[in-house]
Amino acid sequence: MIEALLIQQLSSLLAPALPYLMGAATIAGKKAADSLGGKIGDEAWSKAQHVWDKLRPWAEKKPEVAKALKEVAENADDPIYTAILPLNLKKLLEEMPTQTVNEIRNIVIQAKSESRITTADRGGVAIGGDVSGGMITAAYHSYDNKSE
């Protein structure tokens, strides 16, 4: 069984890079990614390429998934299209050998665990990762996000 968290993290890693990964050539894709002013950093690009190299052969074997991934790549700014990415990645991972899925899992975990430094000033709130629940304190106000 493929965990939902893995699918979410894999989607987050691939979504911004997919238009370039599915482009004519990855070198041209990297140049296009560089021109975006850092939207896809070198580390994320490298990890996304590595994951895509493992996924691509399986995607090519499933025409319906390949078509869906192409639609996501062509409409990367449309949340309706990007919402289908996790489902299609799940379909691919479920048919892949356990060893390959574990290799992808390790790449995603490594990408997720890379440290980030995020700062805020003058009462701002900076979040350098995922936040759920808990309390956010900004300036002189507190916002409790816990359900009662």
C-alpha positions as a Markdown table, in Angstrom:
| # | Residue | x | y | z |
|---|---|---|---|---|
| 1 | Met | 0.0 | 0.0 | 0.0 |
| 2 | Ile | 1.3 | 3.5 | -0.9 |
| 3 | Glu | 1.0 | 6.0 | 1.9 |
| 4 | Ala | -0.9 | 9.2 | 1.3 |
| 5 | Leu | 1.9 | 11.3 | 2.8 |
| 6 | Leu | 4.4 | 9.9 | 0.2 |
| 7 | Ile | 1.9 | 10.8 | -2.6 |
| 8 | Gln | 1.5 | 14.3 | -1.3 |
| 9 | Gln | 5.2 | 14.9 | -0.9 |
| 10 | Leu | 5.9 | 13.4 | -4.3 |
| 11 | Ser | 3.3 | 15.7 | -5.9 |
| 12 | Ser | 4.8 | 18.7 | -4.2 |
| 13 | Leu | 8.2 | 17.8 | -5.5 |
| 14 | Leu | 7.1 | 17.1 | -9.0 |
| 15 | Ala | 4.3 | 19.7 | -9.6 |
| 16 | Pro | 6.5 | 22.7 | -10.3 |
| 17 | Ala | 9.1 | 20.7 | -12.3 |
| 18 | Leu | 6.7 | 18.6 | -14.4 |
| 19 | Pro | 6.3 | 21.1 | -17.2 |
| 20 | Tyr | 10.0 | 21.1 | -17.7 |
| 21 | Leu | 10.6 | 17.4 | -17.1 |
| 22 | Met | 8.0 | 16.6 | -19.8 |
| 23 | Gly | 9.5 | 19.2 | -22.2 |
| 24 | Ala | 11.5 | 18.5 | -25.3 |
| 25 | Ala | 14.8 | 18.1 | -23.4 |
| 26 | Thr | 15.8 | 18.3 | -19.8 |
| 27 | Ile | 18.7 | 20.7 | -20.6 |
| 28 | Ala | 16.2 | 23.1 | -22.2 |
| 29 | Gly | 13.9 | 22.5 | -19.3 |
| 30 | Lys | 16.6 | 23.4 | -16.8 |
| 31 | Lys | 17.3 | 26.6 | -18.7 |
| 32 | Ala | 13.6 | 27.4 | -18.6 |
| 33 | Ala | 13.5 | 26.6 | -14.9 |
| 34 | Asp | 16.5 | 28.9 | -14.2 |
| 35 | Ser | 14.8 | 31.7 | -16.0 |
| 36 | Leu | 11.9 | 31.6 | -13.6 |
| 37 | Gly | 14.0 | 33.3 | -11.0 |
| 38 | Gly | 14.4 | 30.4 | -8.6 |
| 39 | Lys | 10.9 | 28.9 | -8.7 |
| 40 | Ile | 12.6 | 25.6 | -9.0 |
| 41 | Gly | 16.0 | 25.5 | -7.2 |
| 42 | Asp | 18.9 | 23.4 | -8.2 |
| 43 | Glu | 18.4 | 20.8 | -5.4 |
| 44 | Ala | 14.6 | 20.5 | -6.1 |
| 45 | Trp | 15.3 | 20.3 | -9.8 |
| 46 | Ser | 17.9 | 17.5 | -9.3 |
| 47 | Lys | 15.6 | 15.5 | -7.0 |
| 48 | Ala | 12.6 | 16.0 | -9.4 |
| 49 | Gln | 14.7 | 14.8 | -12.3 |
| 50 | His | 15.9 | 11.8 | -10.4 |
| 51 | Val | 12.3 | 10.8 | -9.4 |
| 52 | Trp | 11.1 | 11.4 | -12.9 |
| 53 | Asp | 13.8 | 9.1 | -14.3 |
| 54 | Lys | 12.3 | 6.3 | -12.2 |
| 55 | Leu | 8.6 | 7.2 | -13.0 |
| 56 | Arg | 8.8 | 7.9 | -16.7 |
| 57 | Pro | 9.2 | 4.3 | -17.9 |
| 58 | Trp | 6.1 | 3.3 | -15.9 |
| 59 | Ala | 4.2 | 6.3 | -17.1 |
| 60 | Glu | 4.9 | 5.4 | -20.7 |
| 61 | Lys | 3.4 | 1.9 | -20.1 |
| 62 | Lys | 0.1 | 3.5 | -19.0 |
| 63 | Pro | -1.2 | 5.8 | -21.7 |
| 64 | Glu | -4.1 | 7.1 | -19.6 |
| 65 | Val | -1.6 | 8.1 | -16.9 |
| 66 | Ala | 0.9 | 9.6 | -19.4 |
| 67 | Lys | -1.9 | 11.7 | -20.9 |
| 68 | Ala | -3.0 | 12.9 | -17.5 |
| 69 | Leu | 0.5 | 13.8 | -16.5 |
| 70 | Lys | 0.9 | 15.7 | -19.8 |
| 71 | Glu | -2.3 | 17.6 | -19.1 |
| 72 | Val | -0.9 | 18.6 | -15.6 |
| 73 | Ala | 2.4 | 19.7 | -17.2 |
| 74 | Glu | 0.6 | 21.8 | -19.8 |
| 75 | Asn | -1.7 | 23.4 | -17.2 |
| 76 | Ala | 0.6 | 23.6 | -14.2 |
| 77 | Asp | -1.0 | 26.9 | -13.0 |
| 78 | Asp | -4.5 | 25.5 | -13.0 |
| 79 | Pro | -5.5 | 23.9 | -9.6 |
| 80 | Ile | -8.1 | 21.6 | -11.3 |
| 81 | Tyr | -5.4 | 19.9 | -13.3 |
| 82 | Thr | -2.8 | 19.8 | -10.5 |
| 83 | Ala | -5.4 | 18.2 | -8.3 |
| 84 | Ile | -5.3 | 15.0 | -10.5 |
| 85 | Leu | -1.5 | 14.6 | -10.1 |
| 86 | Pro | -1.6 | 12.7 | -6.8 |
| 87 | Leu | -4.1 | 10.2 | -8.0 |
| 88 | Asn | -2.1 | 9.5 | -11.1 |
| 89 | Leu | 1.2 | 9.2 | -9.2 |
| 90 | Lys | -0.6 | 6.7 | -6.9 |
| 91 | Lys | -1.6 | 4.6 | -9.9 |
| 92 | Leu | 2.0 | 4.5 | -11.1 |
| 93 | Leu | 3.5 | 3.7 | -7.7 |
| 94 | Glu | 1.0 | 0.8 | -7.1 |
| 95 | Glu | 2.3 | -0.9 | -10.2 |
| 96 | Met | 6.0 | -0.4 | -9.6 |
| 97 | Pro | 8.3 | -2.8 | -7.9 |
| 98 | Thr | 8.7 | -2.3 | -4.1 |
| 99 | Gln | 12.4 | -1.6 | -4.5 |
| 100 | Thr | 11.8 | 1.2 | -7.0 |
| 101 | Val | 9.0 | 2.7 | -4.8 |
| 102 | Asn | 11.4 | 2.6 | -1.9 |
| 103 | Glu | 14.1 | 4.4 | -3.9 |
| 104 | Ile | 11.6 | 7.1 | -4.8 |
| 105 | Arg | 10.5 | 7.3 | -1.1 |
| 106 | Asn | 14.1 | 7.9 | -0.1 |
| 107 | Ile | 14.6 | 10.7 | -2.6 |
| 108 | Val | 11.4 | 12.3 | -1.5 |
| 109 | Ile | 12.3 | 12.0 | 2.2 |
| 110 | Gln | 15.7 | 13.5 | 1.5 |
| 111 | Ala | 14.2 | 16.4 | -0.4 |
| 112 | Lys | 11.7 | 17.0 | 2.4 |
| 113 | Ser | 14.3 | 16.9 | 5.1 |
| 114 | Glu | 16.6 | 19.5 | 3.6 |
| 115 | Ser | 16.9 | 22.4 | 5.9 |
| 116 | Arg | 15.3 | 25.8 | 5.2 |
| 117 | Ile | 15.9 | 29.1 | 6.9 |
| 118 | Thr | 12.9 | 31.4 | 6.8 |
| 119 | Thr | 12.7 | 34.7 | 8.6 |
| 120 | Ala | 10.1 | 37.4 | 9.2 |
| 121 | Asp | 10.4 | 40.9 | 10.5 |
| 122 | Arg | 8.2 | 43.5 | 12.1 |
| 123 | Gly | 5.4 | 41.3 | 13.4 |
| 124 | Gly | 5.4 | 39.0 | 10.3 |
| 125 | Val | 5.0 | 35.3 | 10.5 |
| 126 | Ala | 7.4 | 33.0 | 8.6 |
| 127 | Ile | 6.8 | 29.4 | 8.1 |
| 128 | Gly | 9.6 | 27.3 | 6.7 |
| 129 | Gly | 7.7 | 24.0 | 6.2 |
| 130 | Asp | 4.3 | 22.5 | 6.9 |
| 131 | Val | 2.2 | 23.6 | 9.8 |
| 132 | Ser | -1.0 | 22.1 | 11.1 |
| 133 | Gly | -2.8 | 22.8 | 14.3 |
| 134 | Gly | -0.9 | 24.6 | 17.0 |
| 135 | Met | -0.7 | 28.3 | 17.8 |
| 136 | Ile | 0.7 | 31.1 | 15.6 |
| 137 | Thr | 1.9 | 34.2 | 17.4 |
| 138 | Ala | 2.3 | 37.3 | 15.3 |
| 139 | Ala | 3.3 | 40.7 | 16.9 |
| 140 | Tyr | 1.0 | 41.2 | 19.8 |
| 141 | His | -1.8 | 38.8 | 18.6 |
| 142 | Ser | -2.2 | 35.0 | 18.9 |
| 143 | Tyr | -4.1 | 32.8 | 16.6 |
| 144 | Asp | -5.1 | 29.5 | 17.9 |
| 145 | Asn | -5.7 | 27.0 | 15.1 |
| 146 | Lys | -6.7 | 24.1 | 17.3 |
| 147 | Ser | -10.2 | 22.9 | 17.0 |
| 148 | Glu | -12.2 | 22.7 | 20.2 |
